[in-house]
Amino acid sequence: MNKNHYDAIVVGAGPAGSVAALTLAKNNLSVALLERGKFPGSKNMFGGTIYRETTEKIFPAFWHDAPVERAVVRDEAWFMEEDSVVNMGFNGLRFAKEPYNKFTVLRAKFDKWMAEQARKAGVHLICGTLVRHVKYKGKKAIGVVLDDGSELGADAVVLAEGVTSLLTKEAKLRQDYTPHQLTLYAQEIMELDSKIIEERFNLEKDQGAIIGMLGYPTAGAIGKAGIWTNKNTLSMIAGGYLWDLMQKGLSPDLLLQRTKQHPLVKRLIQGAKVVQYKAHMIPKGGYKALPKLCSDGIVVVGDAAGMISGRRGTDLAMLTGQFGAQAIVQAKAKGDFTAKTLAAYANKVNRSFFLKDMKAGEQTVEYYHKNPDADYLLSKTLNDLGYAYFSEGLVTSREKTQLITNTILSEQPLAKTLFDLYNGYKYWEAF
C-alpha cells in the first residue's frame, strides 16, 4: 500500500459500501474501499432482485452495462400445501421495456461491477483485507486497524460491514442482536439452460419471474422460500426467523431441500445442477432495533444499519451509502467530522420513504412471534378451499357452498382467519 491516510475509509464493498465510496470519490475525496472477500460479492447472497428506480439514481441507465440477468415481468406468491398451490400474481409486460421495473442479478457479478465503478472514479479498492478495529483519538474515529496489525488513517470511516457489524458494536452504536431480530436463509444457485427456463416459466428472452413461497415446505417454522430466474441459472432460497429455527431444531437447508421436493417445484427445477451454495443472515429487528447511525468520525450504512424494509434491502443499502457519503462530503467542507455534523445523514434517513415504512411495520416481529402458525394455516385453508371449489361431485350448489363454508370454519374461527389475512397483508414478506 502506497498510501496510509485517506479522507475516508469504507469498510465493506457491498452495495452500501461501493455506493458510498463512489459518491465520496465523485466529490474529490480520497477513498479506500476495504473488502475482506477475494473480490466484492464473493461472499454475498440475497434473493436476487434490484430495483431500477433506486439504482438508476446512482448508476444512470445501468442496465446497458451492468451484469443484470433478467427484467422481471412476473411476481407470484405461492400458498402451498403438500400437493397443491394457490397462485396469486401479476404479469406486466410493460416491465419488459425501458425504463423497466426491477431485475434479477447475481451478487457475485453485480457487486463486483459496482465496486469497479467506484475504482474507475478513483477509489483505492483493497480486497482480501480484514478490518479488526476502528482506531480512535479520544472519541473520534481516525482510521482502522487491519488484521496484520497495520493501520490506515482517515478523517471519517464508513461502516458498511453487513449484518454481523462487529465494528458497529465495538463503536457502541448498536446492542447485541437477539435471535428474534435475525432471519437465516440458505441459497442454491442452479444451472439450467436459458431456453428451458423461459419455457418452464412462460417467459420471453431476457424476461424474468419471481416466485415467493409460503406454507407447506416451510411449515413448522415462520419461514419463506423463493425462486428467481436468471439468464441460465435459478436462484432458490429458504429460511426463516433465527429464534424459531433454533427453538424447533430446524435448519434453512432442511427447509430448502424440502421445498425442492414439492412436486410443482420439482417440475421447475428438474435437471438443474447446483453450482453454488451460500447462507446469509438478515437483520429483521425493524425500526425498534436500528442502531445509532453516526458518531464522531463514523457513519453506519446498509445492513450494518439494519436498513431492511419488507423485501427491500439492496436498494436501501445503496441509498444509505449515498446519504452517509454526502454527510461526509459536507463534513469535509466544514472541516468538522463530529457526530453533530454527520447527523445530516441521520436526518436524511429519518425523512426517507423507507424509514416511514419501517416505522409502520415495526410490529412485524411481534406479529410473527404471537402468530407463528398464520402462514401455514392460511396456506392450508386456501388449498382446502381450492379442492372444495374445483371438485366436481354429485351435490347441489347450496351443498357445495356449505362445504366451502365448513372448510373455512374447520381450520380456525372465522375471525382468526380474517385477522390473519389482514395482518398478512401488512406483514408478509414473501419475496
SULQUI-V140600 format. One record per helix or strand of 3 or more residues. SS is the DSSP state (a for helix, b for strand). FROM is the first residue (numbers start at 1). LEN is the number of residues. If there is no record, write none. Layout:
SS,FROM,LEN / SS,FROM,LEN
//
This chain:
b,5,7 / a,15,12 / b,31,5 / b,49,3 / a,52,7 / a,62,3 / b,68,14 / b,84,8 / a,93,4 / b,102,4 / a,107,14 / b,124,4 / b,131,7 / b,140,7 / b,151,9 / a,166,5 / a,179,3 / b,182,10 / a,194,7 / b,207,9 / a,216,3 / b,223,7 / b,233,9 / a,242,7 / a,252,9 / a,263,7 / b,273,11 / a,287,3 / b,298,3 / a,302,4 / a,314,21 / a,339,12 / a,353,8 / a,364,7 / a,374,17 / a,397,15 / a,414,14
//
